[in-house]
Amino acid sequence: MVSVTLQQTEKLLQGNQSFSQLGFSMMLTRLKTLYFKDPSQSTLQKSTDEINTFLDKFTAIMSNDYATIANM
């Protein structure tokens, strides 16, 4: 099981990374908007949970992008 930490999520939401999977990029864009409007710990936790759920479902196609995230 792959897992993204709160710290990695915060870097993702504040950064300008590029990922190969369109669905993941679209989800990040939406989460960045939510986090920009409400940069609370609660929003960060919900974003982390959603990213982890996405990665769990799509581990096979996300392996290259997860390697990028893991090095953050």
The 8 nearest C-alpha neighbors of each residue, nearest first, counted from 0:
[[1, 2, 55, 58, 54, 51, 56, 3],
 [2, 0, 55, 54, 3, 51, 58, 65],
 [1, 3, 51, 0, 4, 54, 55, 50],
 [2, 4, 51, 7, 8, 47, 5, 1],
 [5, 3, 7, 6, 8, 2, 47, 9],
 [4, 6, 8, 7, 47, 9, 44, 3],
 [5, 7, 9, 4, 8, 10, 3, 11],
 [8, 6, 10, 4, 9, 5, 3, 11],
 [9, 7, 11, 5, 10, 6, 47, 12],
 [8, 10, 12, 6, 11, 7, 13, 5],
 [11, 9, 7, 13, 8, 12, 14, 6],
 [12, 10, 8, 14, 9, 13, 7, 16],
 [13, 11, 31, 9, 10, 14, 8, 27],
 [14, 12, 10, 11, 9, 15, 31, 8],
 [15, 13, 11, 10, 12, 16, 9, 31],
 [14, 16, 17, 13, 11, 12, 10, 18],
 [17, 15, 14, 18, 11, 24, 67, 13],
 [16, 18, 15, 19, 24, 64, 20, 14],
 [19, 17, 20, 64, 24, 16, 23, 21],
 [18, 20, 21, 64, 17, 24, 63, 23],
 [21, 19, 23, 22, 18, 24, 61, 64],
 [20, 22, 24, 23, 25, 19, 18, 26],
 [23, 21, 25, 24, 20, 26, 27, 19],
 [22, 24, 26, 25, 20, 21, 27, 18],
 [25, 23, 21, 27, 22, 26, 18, 28],
 [26, 24, 28, 22, 27, 23, 21, 29],
 [25, 27, 23, 29, 28, 24, 30, 22],
 [28, 26, 30, 24, 29, 25, 31, 23],
 [29, 27, 25, 31, 26, 30, 24, 32],
 [28, 30, 26, 32, 27, 31, 25, 33],
 [31, 29, 27, 33, 32, 28, 34, 26],
 [32, 30, 12, 34, 28, 33, 29, 27],
 [33, 31, 35, 29, 30, 34, 36, 28],
 [32, 34, 30, 36, 31, 35, 37, 29],
 [33, 35, 38, 37, 31, 36, 32, 30],
 [34, 36, 32, 33, 37, 38, 31, 30],
 [35, 37, 33, 34, 32, 38, 31, 39],
 [36, 38, 34, 39, 35, 33, 42, 32],
 [39, 37, 34, 35, 36, 42, 40, 43],
 [40, 38, 41, 42, 37, 43, 34, 44],
 [39, 41, 43, 42, 44, 38, 45, 37],
 [40, 42, 44, 39, 43, 45, 38, 46],
 [43, 41, 45, 39, 44, 40, 46, 34],
 [42, 44, 40, 46, 41, 45, 47, 39],
 [45, 43, 47, 41, 46, 42, 40, 48],
 [46, 44, 48, 42, 47, 43, 49, 41],
 [47, 45, 49, 43, 44, 48, 42, 50],
 [46, 48, 44, 50, 45, 49, 8, 5],
 [47, 49, 45, 51, 46, 50, 52, 44],
 [48, 50, 52, 46, 51, 47, 53, 45],
 [49, 51, 53, 47, 52, 48, 46, 54],
 [52, 50, 54, 48, 53, 49, 2, 55],
 [53, 51, 49, 55, 50, 54, 48, 56],
 [54, 52, 50, 56, 51, 55, 57, 49],
 [53, 55, 51, 57, 58, 56, 52, 50],
 [56, 54, 52, 53, 58, 57, 51, 0],
 [57, 55, 53, 54, 58, 52, 59, 51],
 [56, 58, 54, 59, 55, 60, 61, 53],
 [59, 57, 61, 54, 55, 60, 56, 62],
 [58, 60, 57, 61, 62, 56, 54, 55],
 [61, 59, 58, 57, 62, 63, 20, 64],
 [60, 62, 58, 64, 59, 63, 65, 57],
 [61, 63, 65, 64, 60, 59, 58, 66],
 [64, 62, 66, 65, 61, 67, 60, 19],
 [63, 65, 67, 61, 66, 62, 18, 68],
 [64, 66, 68, 62, 67, 63, 61, 69],
 [65, 67, 69, 63, 64, 68, 62, 70],
 [68, 66, 64, 65, 70, 69, 63, 71],
 [69, 67, 65, 71, 70, 66, 64, 7],
 [68, 70, 66, 71, 67, 65, 3, 7],
 [69, 71, 68, 67, 66, 65, 7, 64],
 [70, 68, 69, 7, 67, 10, 11, 6]]
